[in-house]
Structures are given as structure tokens and as C-alpha cells.
Amino acid sequence: MSAPELVRGGAPADASGHPPRPGVSSARLIATLAVAGALAGLVLVLVHQWAEPRIQAHQARALSEAVYEVLAAPASYRTAFLVDGAFTTTPSAAADTTSLERIYVGYDEGGRLLGVAVAGAEPGFQDVIRLLFGYDPERGQVVGMKVLESKETPGLGDKIEKDSSFVAEFADVAAPLVGVTPLRAKGAEGEVDMITGATISSRAVIAIINHRLESLDRPIREFWMREAAGVATAAPVEDQAPGSGTTPPGAGTGAAALRGGGGGGGAGR
């Protein structure tokens, strides 16, 4: 075997005739990875700071438009928070409103009560269904419903938000709601015709509304009576028009404003 061929400088060449590559220290590798990780983290922070206010603004617009839809376009609305078992539009400054139950109270141009909008969420067939519904405590009727978030099966379960005839079932219907198939409908109060082929998703929507009213109907009615009697401590405030992108007074933004309280259980399979 011949002796290794020497290259300029006296260093032996490798089998291909090229000089050996200089070694890289582990400290340098660690430093490079640390810098890359720090830069990546900085980029994520900057993207989050840029996106978060835009996400909250979008959620606020979606909530405002949903309130106007389920309450049939009130002139204004305010947020009432559940504090010590009673709803109020003026919680104390010390109250953490992000964690409190809330409803959205609609008023006409003369400041008279029109109804309340209530958010709710429970499991559907694929994932959690989040919705907002309008309620008239004086008549005991659901007056509207809008799905805010759903991942139900396209072409079947997603009809809970895309099928206008199903959505219309929730206009002026007595609570509690009863889901029925179209062939078994008797025209009784509270009946809601479910969607053929999507009964699980339909039942989930009905269950969300019933469970929310089971837990909140009493404090809603008590608040309604106080407001109707003029005992409320604050008068209605004009809100921005739907889709303006401005958050109405007390409406809140983000997941707290859109969340629904815990229901009495998910829809059965």
C-alpha cells in the first residue's frame, strides 16, 4: 500500500484526493442552534402580536352580527354578566368579567327590551358545536339561532347552519324544544323538525339550547323583570352597526365572549 499522498501544506489527502475538512466544535454547533431557536421564537412572538388583535376583532364582528341576527336587528344591545346568581350590566370593577357567564340584551329604539342572546356549546357528531340563540323570556320562546362554529360532516351535519329551513325552525318556538322527524311532527308547541340524515347534529343544537335555558332561565327572567320595571342601573348604549368592526360596549372579545357555558351533556349517538 502506497503512502498517503500529501497535498499543499503537508496534510494527507483523503481517498478522493481532497484535503480533509476542518472539524467543527460542539460549542459552535450549540451556539448556532441557540441563535436559530431564538430567532424562530422571536418570529412566532411577532406573528402572534400581529395576528391576535385581528383575530379578536374578527370574533367581535362575528359575535355582533350574530346578536343582531338572532334578535332580529335590535337598535342596540348590552352585555349582562352573571354575578352572585344575578345578571347585571354593571359588574364591579374588581369582577373578572372574562370568566363570568354572560348574555346579550337587545333593546329597541325606545330603550324597550326585545330579547336576550345566549351562547352555548356542546359536542355534536364530529366536534363541539358553538351557537348563539335569541330568547324572549316574557313569552318563553326561542326567537332565533345561529351556529358560530361547527365541524360537522359536509353535506349532512353542516346543514344545521346551511339549511335555511332548519334555521327557521328556531324562530318563535316555545321552550323547551323537542326534536321530531318530519314524518312524526304533530304541530305541537316546541317542536323542531330535525334534518333527515343529520339527526345527531340536529339533536345537539336542540340540546344546547335546552340545557342553557335550564341553567339560566331563572336569572334571565329575574333580570328581565328588573329591566322592564326600570330598576336597571344603566340605560342602553347605542352600539355600532353590525360588521363595523367596533366592539360594542361591554361585549368583550375573543373566546370568552363566544364561549358557551357547560351544558347538561352532549348529544347521544
PLY file of the C-alpha trace (Angstrom):
ply
format ascii 1.0
element vertex 269
property float x
property float y
property float z
element edge 268
property int vertex1
property int vertex2
end_header
0.00 0.00 0.00
1.46 3.31 -1.02
1.89 6.08 1.50
-0.89 8.73 1.61
-0.43 11.45 -0.97
0.44 14.79 0.52
-1.29 17.99 -0.54
-0.04 21.52 -0.25
0.83 22.26 3.35
1.83 18.70 4.09
-1.65 17.41 5.17
-2.50 13.94 3.83
-5.29 13.79 1.22
-8.36 11.56 1.56
-9.19 8.74 -0.84
-10.62 11.15 -3.40
-7.55 13.33 -3.35
-9.23 16.22 -1.49
-7.81 17.71 1.68
-9.64 16.78 4.92
-12.40 19.11 6.12
-11.67 21.08 9.25
-13.62 19.93 12.33
-16.46 21.98 13.82
-16.55 22.30 17.58
-19.65 21.21 19.50
-19.78 24.61 21.18
-20.14 26.31 17.83
-22.94 23.94 16.82
-24.80 24.58 20.07
-24.40 28.35 19.65
-25.76 28.18 16.10
-28.79 26.16 17.18
-29.43 28.54 20.06
-29.39 31.58 17.78
-31.68 29.86 15.26
-34.09 28.88 18.02
-34.14 32.40 19.44
-34.86 33.89 16.01
-37.65 31.38 15.39
-39.17 32.18 18.78
-38.97 35.91 18.06
-40.75 35.42 14.73
-43.54 33.44 16.45
-44.00 36.15 19.07
-44.15 38.89 16.45
-46.65 36.93 14.34
-48.82 36.32 17.41
-48.73 40.00 18.38
-49.70 40.94 14.84
-52.47 38.34 14.49
-54.09 38.39 17.95
-55.83 41.79 17.70
-57.06 40.91 14.21
-58.46 37.60 15.44
-60.21 39.34 18.34
-61.62 41.99 16.00
-62.97 39.27 13.70
-64.55 37.42 16.64
-66.11 40.66 17.89
-67.63 41.33 14.45
-68.93 37.76 14.20
-70.49 38.00 17.65
-72.08 41.39 16.96
-73.56 40.21 13.66
-74.88 37.04 15.32
-76.57 39.02 18.11
-78.27 41.26 15.57
-79.37 38.21 13.57
-80.87 36.11 16.38
-82.63 39.14 17.94
-83.98 40.42 14.61
-81.87 43.58 14.39
-82.23 45.38 17.74
-81.38 49.09 17.80
-78.73 48.38 20.45
-77.59 45.74 22.87
-75.63 45.46 26.09
-73.80 42.64 27.81
-75.08 41.44 31.17
-72.83 39.35 33.42
-73.91 36.75 35.97
-72.60 37.91 39.35
-73.65 36.10 42.53
-76.55 34.44 40.76
-77.96 37.61 39.16
-77.34 39.24 35.81
-76.13 42.82 35.77
-74.91 45.20 33.09
-72.69 47.00 35.61
-70.40 44.50 37.38
-67.93 45.90 39.89
-64.50 46.97 38.68
-62.99 44.10 40.68
-65.02 41.44 38.86
-63.16 39.30 36.32
-65.73 39.50 33.52
-63.71 37.21 31.23
-64.72 34.23 33.37
-68.34 35.19 34.02
-71.46 33.86 32.32
-72.96 36.47 30.03
-75.98 37.26 27.91
-76.54 39.99 25.31
-79.62 42.09 25.94
-81.32 43.70 22.93
-83.31 46.97 23.03
-85.46 48.80 20.50
-85.02 52.48 19.62
-87.09 53.50 22.63
-84.95 51.51 25.05
-87.54 48.74 25.49
-86.44 45.14 25.87
-86.58 42.93 22.77
-84.90 39.75 23.93
-81.61 38.23 25.06
-78.97 36.34 23.11
-77.32 33.38 24.82
-74.22 31.46 23.74
-73.83 27.72 24.18
-71.58 24.84 23.18
-71.71 21.05 23.37
-70.35 18.08 21.40
-72.04 17.30 18.10
-71.27 14.35 15.83
-67.76 15.43 14.77
-66.73 18.11 17.26
-68.05 20.83 19.55
-70.88 22.94 18.11
-70.93 26.57 19.27
-74.01 28.67 18.69
-75.93 31.75 19.74
-79.70 31.82 20.17
-82.22 34.54 20.85
-84.73 34.17 23.68
-87.79 36.15 24.74
-88.26 35.49 28.49
-91.64 37.20 28.55
-93.11 34.77 26.01
-90.86 31.85 26.88
-89.88 31.46 23.23
-86.67 30.95 21.30
-86.66 33.64 18.61
-83.60 32.77 16.52
-80.49 30.60 16.25
-77.12 30.93 14.54
-74.25 28.43 14.53
-70.97 30.20 15.29
-68.59 27.26 14.93
-69.07 23.73 13.66
-67.04 20.92 12.09
-69.99 18.66 11.31
-69.96 16.41 8.24
-70.09 18.42 4.99
-73.35 17.86 3.14
-75.07 16.35 6.19
-74.33 17.72 9.65
-73.28 21.12 8.34
-76.90 21.67 7.30
-77.51 22.88 10.87
-76.05 26.18 9.69
-76.59 26.00 5.91
-80.16 24.70 5.70
-82.34 27.81 5.94
-85.47 25.77 6.64
-83.83 24.18 9.69
-82.56 27.52 10.97
-86.07 28.95 10.51
-87.40 26.27 12.88
-85.94 28.31 15.76
-87.98 31.44 15.10
-90.73 31.93 17.70
-90.78 28.38 19.04
-91.76 27.62 22.65
-89.11 26.36 25.06
-88.16 23.69 25.95
-87.58 22.45 22.41
-88.50 18.97 21.23
-86.76 17.47 18.21
-89.01 15.48 15.88
-88.60 13.87 12.49
-90.72 15.49 9.75
-92.93 12.39 9.45
-93.71 12.38 13.19
-94.33 16.08 13.64
-97.66 16.87 15.32
-97.50 20.64 15.19
-97.20 20.90 18.97
-95.52 23.84 20.70
-91.79 23.45 20.97
-91.43 21.03 18.08
-88.39 21.43 15.83
-88.15 19.37 12.64
-84.76 17.71 12.59
-82.68 17.28 9.45
-83.05 13.90 7.75
-79.66 12.18 7.78
-78.27 14.57 10.39
-80.39 13.85 13.44
-77.39 13.72 15.79
-76.27 17.21 14.80
-79.88 18.44 14.95
-80.37 16.99 18.42
-77.11 18.59 19.55
-78.37 22.06 18.57
-81.65 21.46 20.39
-79.85 20.09 23.47
-77.52 23.09 23.66
-80.46 25.50 23.75
-82.46 23.45 26.26
-79.50 22.96 28.59
-78.60 26.64 28.56
-82.15 27.64 29.39
-82.33 25.02 32.14
-79.36 26.67 33.88
-80.02 30.34 33.05
-83.77 30.80 32.60
-84.43 31.89 36.18
-81.72 34.60 36.41
-82.63 35.75 32.88
-86.29 36.18 33.87
-85.36 37.99 37.08
-83.08 40.36 35.16
-85.81 40.88 32.55
-88.34 41.87 35.22
-85.93 44.33 36.82
-85.12 45.90 33.46
-88.78 46.09 32.46
-89.60 47.77 35.76
-86.91 50.38 35.21
-84.78 49.21 38.13
-81.65 48.76 35.98
-78.73 50.94 36.96
-77.63 51.75 33.42
-79.53 52.81 30.31
-78.92 51.11 26.95
-75.99 52.43 24.95
-76.03 52.72 21.18
-73.83 50.11 19.54
-72.03 50.23 16.25
-73.75 48.84 13.18
-73.19 45.13 12.51
-69.93 44.40 10.73
-68.40 47.77 11.60
-65.53 46.05 13.38
-66.03 48.08 16.56
-66.67 46.16 19.75
-69.98 47.17 21.36
-69.81 48.42 24.97
-69.31 45.50 27.33
-69.47 42.95 24.55
-65.99 41.57 25.14
-63.87 39.82 22.54
-62.19 36.52 21.98
-63.07 33.09 23.26
-64.60 34.37 26.49
-67.29 36.28 24.62
-68.03 33.40 22.24
-67.89 30.55 24.69
-70.93 28.73 25.94
-71.30 27.51 29.48
-71.30 23.86 30.35
-74.40 22.05 29.26
-76.12 19.06 30.65
-74.25 16.64 28.42
-73.55 16.02 24.77
-75.76 14.64 22.10
-76.17 10.90 22.15
-75.03 8.72 19.29
0 1
1 2
2 3
3 4
4 5
5 6
6 7
7 8
8 9
9 10
10 11
11 12
12 13
13 14
14 15
15 16
16 17
17 18
18 19
19 20
20 21
21 22
22 23
23 24
24 25
25 26
26 27
27 28
28 29
29 30
30 31
31 32
32 33
33 34
34 35
35 36
36 37
37 38
38 39
39 40
40 41
41 42
42 43
43 44
44 45
45 46
46 47
47 48
48 49
49 50
50 51
51 52
52 53
53 54
54 55
55 56
56 57
57 58
58 59
59 60
60 61
61 62
62 63
63 64
64 65
65 66
66 67
67 68
68 69
69 70
70 71
71 72
72 73
73 74
74 75
75 76
76 77
77 78
78 79
79 80
80 81
81 82
82 83
83 84
84 85
85 86
86 87
87 88
88 89
89 90
90 91
91 92
92 93
93 94
94 95
95 96
96 97
97 98
98 99
99 100
100 101
101 102
102 103
103 104
104 105
105 106
106 107
107 108
108 109
109 110
110 111
111 112
112 113
113 114
114 115
115 116
116 117
117 118
118 119
119 120
120 121
121 122
122 123
123 124
124 125
125 126
126 127
127 128
128 129
129 130
130 131
131 132
132 133
133 134
134 135
135 136
136 137
137 138
138 139
139 140
140 141
141 142
142 143
143 144
144 145
145 146
146 147
147 148
148 149
149 150
150 151
151 152
152 153
153 154
154 155
155 156
156 157
157 158
158 159
159 160
160 161
161 162
162 163
163 164
164 165
165 166
166 167
167 168
168 169
169 170
170 171
171 172
172 173
173 174
174 175
175 176
176 177
177 178
178 179
179 180
180 181
181 182
182 183
183 184
184 185
185 186
186 187
187 188
188 189
189 190
190 191
191 192
192 193
193 194
194 195
195 196
196 197
197 198
198 199
199 200
200 201
201 202
202 203
203 204
204 205
205 206
206 207
207 208
208 209
209 210
210 211
211 212
212 213
213 214
214 215
215 216
216 217
217 218
218 219
219 220
220 221
221 222
222 223
223 224
224 225
225 226
226 227
227 228
228 229
229 230
230 231
231 232
232 233
233 234
234 235
235 236
236 237
237 238
238 239
239 240
240 241
241 242
242 243
243 244
244 245
245 246
246 247
247 248
248 249
249 250
250 251
251 252
252 253
253 254
254 255
255 256
256 257
257 258
258 259
259 260
260 261
261 262
262 263
263 264
264 265
265 266
266 267
267 268
